[in-house]
Amino acid sequence: MTISFGSAGAQVSHANTVTPALVGATGDLAILQVLSGHPTDPVPTTPSGWTLVTSFSGGGGTFGASAGPRRLTWFARVLTGGDAAPTTAIPSGSTGSVIAGRVINLTRTAGTGWRWAASLGEDTVSGTGFSVPGGTALSWKPGDFAVLGYAVASNADSYTAEAITAAGITFGTVTERADAAITTGNGVTGALATCSVTSGAATQTPTIAATLAVASVGVAGALRVREASSSLAATAQSVFPPRNLVSATGLTADDIVTATLYRQVGTDLTAVRAASDIDVTGQSSLLRVDAEQPLGVSMSYAAVLTDLYGQQWTIYSGSITSTVTSDVISDAIRGVGAAVKIESPLGWKRDRAATQFNVNGRIIVVGRPRSAPSSTITVRTETDADGDALNDILDHATEGTILLRKQASLPRLDGTYALLDDNEDPTWYDQYRWFQLNVVRSDDWPDVLEAAGYTLADIAANFSTLGDIAAFFTGSLLTIALYDFGP
């Protein structure tokens, strides 16, 4: 794995608005470094399509010519092709205001994406020995890339001997990439340098240093960039009823502490059961079973990952389609289901508890909100096995709730239903049975109920003894959870 510096675009400056030239190619990480000074010290506006990484102001004193605080801001964007040059601004019409920006790009040879974190601080003692302890402890490991940024009040300065240190971490040679004094307004001098971690792994606060040509105060910081390792995969099991294994992996290396998994159909996102804001601190992976996915519809999964710095990252799986040869009634929590044929039209009934009063010839109605729809749904099973399976679901439905899915999902029908009662009508001459299910449209099962990835029946159908199971699954319990028990 290697992150490399690409190139640096030209720096541009102005009193309030800049549009630096964009450098880099598709897949590169573009970093926009902005230096600014203003009487009210605002954070520069975020360019369209870019992410604000961090912004920090410091140096002490009162904003003036070559004096007082200056602000260092970083924005980032993964280039997708056809990207426009970024525009960022501070309020106009203020005496002495200055803003300057430059874009650099980084390339990578591995990983699933980009991750970053930053630590910035200030030096308030005017001098040429510029040293800034960062304000945030960053996790470091070999291969990490560090972008060092500087902004001092002087408008006629320059930098040498840019450096970074952190306890237990060895950094390679620091290379200066840019150094420019800006005389616009009250002025600012900025610099940009890069290096990589060659050895050591720890969470430490960095110290960023440099030698100035002119004594000054200001801010500096380290932007740690890493090749992402986290990824999301969705795997369809071949068991019935259909269910998908959704697994987010590579979390520890990306410092991920919480994760939420979503099912995505079109633009609609639905949280996967028992996968909302899960604490994954110290875990390399998060596995959940989705037994409530629509059938016959192409979909994918998304994971929103939050790292220990509070930053959120979203990753996606490939598309997947669950297909069956029947309609399905299931208990998605227990992982069991029955193949059925839905026969009746939908006849929704909605109650509304209401009382009417005749007041001087006028009918006054006082009522409560309209109820959830209820219906009698007729379904047919065509084999004894399917009829017995449906009876098992109705006998042991988790919280009295069942999941109904059309063979090709139908949003106005698909969903969870609370079972009131049912009638079963078998025939004398074949295995067909008709069931009339009296149901009420229900909320989903509580999120704390996790869907089963496999059932005891799945294991019994594949193994005879506990010894067989132990001999086959030589790894951890995760190996069993990931196994496809289908035919």
C-alpha positions as CSV (number, residue, x, y, z in Angstrom):
1,M,0.0,0.0,0.0
2,T,1.4,3.4,-1.0
3,I,0.0,6.9,-0.9
4,S,2.0,9.3,-3.1
5,F,2.0,13.0,-3.6
6,G,0.7,14.0,-7.1
7,S,1.1,17.7,-7.8
8,A,0.4,21.1,-6.5
9,G,-1.8,23.6,-8.3
10,A,-1.1,27.3,-8.4
11,Q,-1.9,29.3,-5.3
12,V,-4.4,32.2,-5.8
13,S,-5.2,35.0,-3.4
14,H,-7.9,37.7,-3.0
15,A,-9.6,39.9,-0.5
16,N,-12.6,37.6,-0.2
17,T,-13.0,34.9,-2.9
18,V,-10.7,32.4,-4.6
19,T,-11.1,29.6,-7.1
20,P,-7.8,27.7,-7.2
21,A,-7.0,25.5,-10.2
22,L,-7.9,21.8,-9.7
23,V,-5.2,19.1,-10.1
24,G,-5.5,15.3,-10.2
25,A,-7.3,12.5,-11.9
26,T,-10.3,10.3,-11.2
27,G,-9.9,8.4,-7.9
28,D,-7.3,10.8,-6.5
29,L,-7.8,12.7,-3.3
30,A,-7.8,16.4,-3.9
31,I,-7.0,18.6,-0.8
32,L,-7.7,22.3,-0.8
33,Q,-5.6,24.2,1.7
34,V,-7.0,27.7,2.5
35,L,-5.3,30.4,4.4
36,S,-7.4,33.3,5.6
37,G,-7.5,36.4,7.8
38,H,-10.5,38.6,8.6
39,P,-11.7,40.9,11.4
40,T,-14.5,38.4,12.4
41,D,-12.4,35.3,11.7
42,P,-15.0,33.3,9.8
43,V,-14.5,29.7,8.4
44,P,-14.3,29.9,4.6
45,T,-17.3,28.6,2.8
46,T,-17.3,25.0,1.7
47,P,-16.9,24.6,-2.1
48,S,-19.7,22.6,-3.8
49,G,-19.1,18.9,-3.7
50,W,-16.2,19.2,-1.2
51,T,-16.0,18.2,2.5
52,L,-14.8,20.4,5.3
53,V,-12.0,18.5,7.0
54,T,-11.1,21.0,9.6
55,S,-10.5,24.7,10.3
56,F,-8.5,26.3,13.0
57,S,-7.6,29.9,13.9
58,G,-4.8,31.0,16.2
59,G,-1.7,33.0,16.9
60,G,-3.1,35.4,19.4
61,G,-3.2,39.2,19.4
62,T,-5.4,41.4,17.3
63,F,-5.9,41.0,13.5
64,G,-3.8,43.5,11.7
65,A,-1.0,43.9,9.2
66,S,1.4,41.0,9.6
67,A,-0.1,40.5,13.1
68,G,-2.8,38.7,15.0
69,P,-4.6,35.4,14.2
70,R,-4.7,33.6,10.9
71,R,-6.9,30.6,9.9
72,L,-5.9,27.4,8.3
73,T,-8.6,25.3,6.6
74,W,-8.6,22.0,4.7
75,F,-11.3,20.8,2.4
76,A,-11.2,17.4,0.6
77,R,-12.8,15.7,-2.4
78,V,-12.4,12.3,-4.1
79,L,-12.2,13.2,-7.8
80,T,-14.7,11.5,-10.0
81,G,-13.9,13.0,-13.4
82,G,-15.1,16.3,-14.8
83,D,-14.7,17.9,-11.4
84,A,-14.9,21.7,-11.3
85,A,-12.3,24.0,-9.7
86,P,-13.5,24.8,-6.1
87,T,-14.6,28.3,-5.0
88,T,-14.4,29.4,-1.4
89,A,-15.0,32.8,0.2
90,I,-15.0,34.9,3.3
91,P,-17.2,38.0,3.8
92,S,-16.3,40.9,1.6
93,G,-16.0,44.6,2.5
94,S,-13.7,44.2,5.6
95,T,-10.5,46.1,6.0
96,G,-7.4,43.9,5.6
97,S,-9.2,40.7,4.7
98,V,-7.2,38.0,2.9
99,I,-7.9,34.5,1.6
100,A,-5.5,32.2,-0.4
101,G,-6.0,28.7,-1.6
102,R,-4.1,25.9,-3.3
103,V,-5.1,22.4,-4.4
104,I,-2.9,19.3,-4.2
105,N,-3.7,15.8,-5.1
106,L,-2.7,12.4,-3.7
107,T,-2.7,9.0,-5.3
108,R,-3.0,5.5,-3.8
109,T,-2.2,2.0,-4.9
110,A,-4.5,0.0,-2.7
111,G,-7.4,0.2,-0.3
112,T,-11.2,0.7,-0.8
113,G,-11.1,4.5,-0.5
114,W,-9.7,7.4,1.5
115,R,-9.8,8.2,5.2
116,W,-8.4,11.3,6.9
117,A,-8.1,12.9,10.3
118,A,-6.5,16.2,11.3
119,S,-4.7,17.8,14.3
120,L,-4.1,21.5,14.4
121,G,-2.7,24.0,16.9
122,E,-1.1,27.4,17.3
123,D,2.1,29.2,18.2
124,T,1.4,32.5,20.0
125,V,5.1,33.3,20.8
126,S,6.6,35.4,18.0
127,G,9.9,34.0,16.9
128,T,11.6,32.1,14.0
129,G,11.5,28.8,15.8
130,F,7.9,27.8,14.9
131,S,6.5,24.9,16.9
132,V,2.8,23.8,17.2
133,P,1.5,20.9,19.4
134,G,-1.6,19.5,17.7
135,G,-4.9,19.6,19.6
136,T,-6.0,16.0,18.7
137,A,-4.3,12.7,19.2
138,L,-4.3,10.8,15.9
139,S,-3.8,7.1,15.3
140,W,-0.7,6.4,13.2
141,K,0.6,3.3,11.4
142,P,3.2,2.6,8.7
143,G,2.0,3.8,5.3
144,D,0.0,6.7,6.6
145,F,0.6,9.9,4.7
146,A,0.9,13.3,6.5
147,V,0.1,16.7,4.9
148,L,1.6,19.5,6.9
149,G,0.0,22.9,6.6
150,Y,1.2,26.3,8.0
151,A,-0.3,29.8,8.1
152,V,1.5,32.7,9.9
153,A,0.6,36.4,10.2
154,S,3.7,37.8,8.5
155,N,3.2,38.8,4.8
156,A,6.8,38.5,4.0
157,D,8.0,35.2,5.4
158,S,9.2,31.8,4.3
159,Y,9.7,28.4,5.8
160,T,12.5,25.9,6.1
161,A,13.0,22.7,8.1
162,E,9.4,21.7,8.1
163,A,9.0,18.7,10.5
164,I,6.6,16.5,12.3
165,T,7.1,14.3,15.4
166,A,4.9,12.0,17.5
167,A,6.0,9.7,20.3
168,G,6.8,6.2,19.0
169,I,6.2,7.1,15.4
170,T,9.0,7.5,12.8
171,F,8.3,9.8,9.9
172,G,10.2,9.7,6.6
173,T,11.8,12.7,4.9
174,V,9.6,15.8,4.9
175,T,9.3,17.4,1.5
176,E,8.2,21.0,1.1
177,R,5.6,21.3,-1.7
178,A,4.7,25.0,-1.5
179,D,5.8,28.1,0.3
180,A,4.3,31.5,-0.5
181,A,4.0,34.9,1.1
182,I,0.7,36.8,0.3
183,T,0.6,40.6,0.6
184,T,-3.1,40.9,-0.1
185,G,-4.8,42.8,2.7
186,N,-3.1,42.3,6.0
187,G,-1.2,39.4,4.5
188,V,-0.4,35.8,5.4
189,T,2.4,33.4,4.6
190,G,1.6,29.7,4.1
191,A,3.5,26.5,3.4
192,L,2.6,22.9,2.6
193,A,4.8,19.8,3.1
194,T,4.3,16.1,3.0
195,C,5.8,12.9,4.4
196,S,4.9,9.3,5.3
197,V,5.0,7.1,8.4
198,T,7.8,4.5,8.0
199,S,7.4,2.7,11.4
200,G,5.5,2.7,14.6
201,A,1.8,2.4,15.4
202,A,0.2,4.4,18.2
203,T,-2.4,7.1,18.9
204,Q,-0.4,10.2,19.6
205,T,-0.6,14.0,19.3
206,P,1.8,15.3,16.6
207,T,4.0,18.4,16.9
208,I,4.5,20.3,13.7
209,A,7.5,22.6,13.4
210,A,9.4,24.8,11.0
211,T,12.0,27.6,10.9
212,L,10.6,31.0,9.8
213,A,12.7,33.6,8.0
214,V,10.8,36.4,10.0
215,A,9.6,36.1,13.5
216,S,5.8,35.6,13.5
217,V,2.9,33.8,15.1
218,G,0.3,31.5,13.5
219,V,-1.2,28.1,13.1
220,A,-0.1,24.7,11.7
221,G,-1.5,21.2,11.5
222,A,-1.1,17.7,10.3
223,L,-3.7,16.1,8.0
224,R,-3.2,12.3,8.3
225,V,-4.4,10.4,5.2
226,R,-4.9,6.7,5.0
227,E,-6.0,4.1,2.4
228,A,-9.3,2.8,3.6
229,S,-9.8,-0.8,4.4
230,S,-13.5,-0.9,5.3
231,S,-15.8,-2.6,2.7
232,L,-19.4,-3.8,2.6
233,A,-20.5,-7.1,1.1
234,A,-24.0,-8.6,0.6
235,T,-24.3,-12.3,0.0
236,A,-27.6,-14.1,-0.8
237,Q,-28.1,-17.4,1.0
238,S,-29.7,-20.1,-1.0
239,V,-32.0,-21.2,1.8
240,F,-35.7,-20.6,2.0
241,P,-37.1,-18.1,2.8
242,P,-34.4,-15.8,1.1
243,R,-32.2,-13.8,3.4
244,N,-29.0,-11.9,2.8
245,L,-25.8,-11.7,4.9
246,V,-24.6,-8.2,5.1
247,S,-21.1,-7.8,6.4
248,A,-19.0,-4.7,7.0
249,T,-15.3,-5.6,7.3
250,G,-11.9,-3.8,7.8
251,L,-13.4,-1.6,10.6
252,T,-10.5,-1.6,13.1
253,A,-8.0,-0.3,10.6
254,D,-10.2,2.7,9.8
255,D,-10.7,3.5,13.5
256,I,-14.5,2.9,13.2
257,V,-16.4,3.0,16.5
258,T,-20.1,2.8,15.4
259,A,-21.8,1.5,12.4
260,T,-25.3,1.4,10.9
261,L,-26.3,-0.8,8.0
262,Y,-29.0,0.1,5.5
263,R,-30.9,-1.7,2.8
264,Q,-31.2,0.6,-0.3
265,V,-34.0,0.2,-2.9
266,G,-33.8,3.0,-5.4
267,T,-33.2,6.1,-3.2
268,D,-35.0,4.7,-0.1
269,L,-32.8,3.6,2.8
270,T,-34.2,1.3,5.5
271,A,-32.1,0.3,8.5
272,V,-31.3,-3.4,8.6
273,R,-32.6,-5.1,11.7
274,A,-30.4,-4.8,14.8
275,A,-27.8,-2.8,12.9
276,S,-28.5,0.8,14.0
277,D,-25.7,2.7,15.8
278,I,-23.8,-0.5,16.7
279,D,-20.7,-0.1,18.9
280,V,-18.0,-1.8,16.9
281,T,-15.0,-0.4,18.9
282,G,-12.2,-2.9,18.6
283,Q,-14.2,-5.1,16.2
284,S,-12.9,-5.8,12.7
285,S,-16.3,-6.6,11.3
286,L,-20.1,-6.3,11.7
287,L,-22.4,-9.1,10.4
288,R,-26.2,-8.9,10.2
289,V,-28.9,-10.9,8.5
290,D,-31.5,-9.2,6.3
291,A,-34.5,-11.5,6.2
292,E,-37.0,-8.7,5.3
293,Q,-35.6,-7.7,1.9
294,P,-38.1,-7.3,-0.9
295,L,-38.2,-10.1,-3.5
296,G,-37.5,-9.8,-7.2
297,V,-36.1,-6.3,-6.8
298,S,-32.6,-5.2,-7.4
299,M,-31.1,-3.5,-4.3
300,S,-27.9,-2.8,-2.5
301,Y,-26.7,-2.1,1.0
302,A,-25.0,0.9,2.6
303,A,-23.1,1.3,5.8
304,V,-22.6,4.6,7.6
305,L,-19.4,4.3,9.6
306,T,-18.4,6.8,12.3
307,D,-14.7,6.9,13.4
308,L,-13.3,7.9,16.7
309,Y,-12.9,11.5,15.5
310,G,-16.7,11.8,14.9
311,Q,-16.3,11.7,11.1
312,Q,-18.8,9.7,9.1
313,W,-18.0,7.6,6.0
314,T,-20.5,5.8,3.8
315,I,-19.7,2.7,1.9
316,Y,-21.8,0.6,-0.4
317,S,-22.2,-3.1,-1.5
318,G,-22.8,-4.3,-5.0
319,S,-26.4,-4.9,-6.2
320,I,-28.3,-8.1,-5.3
321,T,-31.7,-9.6,-6.1
322,S,-33.5,-12.2,-4.1
323,T,-35.8,-14.4,-6.2
324,V,-38.3,-17.0,-5.3
325,T,-41.0,-19.1,-7.2
326,S,-43.9,-18.2,-4.9
327,D,-45.3,-15.6,-2.6
328,V,-43.8,-15.9,0.9
329,I,-45.2,-15.7,4.5
330,S,-42.3,-15.7,7.0
331,D,-41.2,-15.0,10.5
332,A,-38.1,-13.0,9.6
333,I,-36.8,-13.1,13.2
334,R,-36.8,-16.9,13.5
335,G,-35.7,-17.3,9.8
336,V,-38.6,-19.7,8.8
337,G,-41.1,-19.3,6.1
338,A,-43.7,-20.9,3.9
339,A,-44.3,-20.8,0.1
340,V,-47.9,-19.6,-0.6
341,K,-50.1,-18.2,-3.3
342,I,-52.0,-15.0,-2.4
343,E,-55.5,-15.5,-3.8
344,S,-57.7,-12.8,-2.4
345,P,-57.9,-9.1,-3.6
346,L,-56.9,-6.6,-1.0
347,G,-59.9,-5.4,0.9
348,W,-58.6,-2.9,3.5
349,K,-60.9,-2.0,6.4
350,R,-60.0,1.0,8.6
351,D,-61.9,1.7,11.8
352,R,-62.5,5.1,13.3
353,A,-64.0,5.3,16.8
354,A,-66.5,8.1,16.4
355,T,-69.6,9.4,18.1
356,Q,-72.3,11.6,16.5
357,F,-74.5,14.1,18.2
358,N,-77.6,15.9,16.9
359,V,-77.2,19.5,18.0
360,N,-80.1,21.7,16.9
361,G,-80.4,19.7,13.7
362,R,-76.8,19.6,12.9
363,I,-74.9,16.3,13.1
364,I,-71.6,16.8,15.1
365,V,-69.1,14.0,14.8
366,V,-66.3,13.5,17.4
367,G,-63.9,10.8,16.5
368,R,-60.4,9.4,17.0
369,P,-57.8,9.0,14.2
370,R,-58.4,6.4,11.5
371,S,-57.0,3.0,12.3
372,A,-54.3,1.0,10.6
373,P,-55.8,-1.2,7.8
374,S,-57.1,-4.7,8.6
375,S,-58.1,-7.4,6.1
376,T,-58.8,-11.0,5.6
377,I,-56.1,-12.3,3.2
378,T,-56.6,-15.7,1.6
379,V,-53.6,-17.7,0.7
380,R,-53.1,-21.2,-0.7
381,T,-50.4,-23.8,0.0
382,E,-49.8,-26.6,-2.5
383,T,-47.9,-29.2,-0.5
384,D,-48.2,-30.7,2.9
385,A,-44.7,-29.4,3.8
386,D,-45.7,-25.8,2.9
387,G,-49.0,-26.1,4.8
388,D,-47.2,-27.5,7.8
389,A,-44.6,-24.7,7.6
390,L,-47.3,-22.0,7.5
391,N,-49.0,-23.6,10.5
392,D,-45.7,-23.5,12.3
393,I,-45.3,-19.8,11.5
394,L,-48.8,-19.0,12.7
395,D,-48.3,-21.1,15.9
396,H,-45.0,-19.4,16.9
397,A,-45.1,-16.0,15.2
398,T,-42.6,-13.7,16.9
399,E,-44.8,-11.2,18.9
400,G,-47.7,-12.5,16.9
401,T,-46.4,-10.8,13.7
402,I,-45.8,-12.2,10.3
403,L,-44.1,-10.9,7.2
404,L,-45.9,-11.0,3.8
405,R,-44.0,-10.7,0.5
406,K,-45.2,-11.0,-3.1
407,Q,-43.0,-13.0,-5.4
408,A,-42.3,-9.7,-7.1
409,S,-42.6,-7.3,-4.2
410,L,-45.6,-5.1,-4.2
411,P,-45.2,-2.1,-1.8
412,R,-48.9,-1.7,-1.1
413,L,-49.1,-5.3,0.0
414,D,-45.7,-6.2,1.3
415,G,-45.2,-5.7,5.0
416,T,-45.6,-6.9,8.6
417,Y,-49.0,-7.9,9.9
418,A,-50.4,-8.7,13.4
419,L,-52.3,-12.0,13.2
420,L,-55.8,-11.9,14.8
421,D,-57.0,-15.4,13.8
422,D,-57.1,-17.8,10.9
423,N,-59.2,-20.5,9.2
424,E,-57.6,-23.5,7.5
425,D,-59.5,-25.4,4.7
426,P,-57.7,-28.5,3.5
427,T,-59.1,-30.6,0.6
428,W,-59.8,-34.3,0.6
429,Y,-58.3,-35.1,-2.8
430,D,-54.9,-33.3,-2.9
431,Q,-52.4,-31.5,-0.7
432,Y,-53.9,-28.0,-1.3
433,R,-55.0,-26.0,1.7
434,W,-56.6,-22.6,1.9
435,F,-55.9,-20.2,4.8
436,Q,-58.0,-17.1,5.6
437,L,-55.8,-14.9,7.7
438,N,-57.4,-12.1,9.6
439,V,-54.7,-9.5,10.0
440,V,-54.0,-5.9,10.9
441,R,-51.2,-3.9,9.3
442,S,-48.5,-3.6,11.9
443,D,-45.3,-1.8,12.7
444,D,-42.1,-3.8,12.1
445,W,-40.6,-6.0,14.9
446,P,-38.6,-4.0,17.4
447,D,-35.1,-3.2,16.2
448,V,-33.6,-5.1,19.2
449,L,-34.8,-8.4,17.7
450,E,-32.0,-9.7,15.5
451,A,-32.9,-11.8,12.5
452,A,-31.6,-15.4,12.6
453,G,-29.0,-16.2,10.0
454,Y,-29.6,-20.0,10.2
455,T,-32.0,-22.2,12.1
456,L,-31.6,-25.5,14.0
457,A,-33.5,-27.1,11.2
458,D,-30.8,-25.9,8.8
459,I,-28.1,-27.5,10.9
460,A,-30.1,-30.7,11.3
461,A,-30.5,-31.0,7.6
462,N,-26.8,-30.8,7.0
463,F,-25.2,-32.5,10.0
464,S,-25.9,-35.6,12.2
465,T,-23.9,-35.0,15.4
466,L,-22.2,-32.2,17.3
467,G,-19.0,-33.8,16.3
468,D,-19.8,-33.4,12.6
469,I,-20.4,-29.7,13.2
470,A,-17.2,-29.2,15.2
471,A,-15.2,-31.1,12.5
472,F,-16.7,-29.1,9.7
473,F,-16.5,-25.6,11.3
474,T,-12.9,-25.4,12.5
475,G,-12.9,-21.6,12.8
476,S,-14.9,-19.3,15.0
477,L,-18.7,-19.0,15.4
478,L,-18.5,-16.4,12.7
479,T,-17.7,-19.2,10.3
480,I,-21.1,-20.8,11.1
481,A,-22.9,-17.5,10.8
482,L,-21.4,-16.9,7.3
483,Y,-22.1,-20.4,6.0
484,D,-24.8,-21.0,3.4
485,F,-27.0,-23.8,4.6
486,G,-29.1,-23.9,1.5
487,P,-29.2,-26.8,-1.0
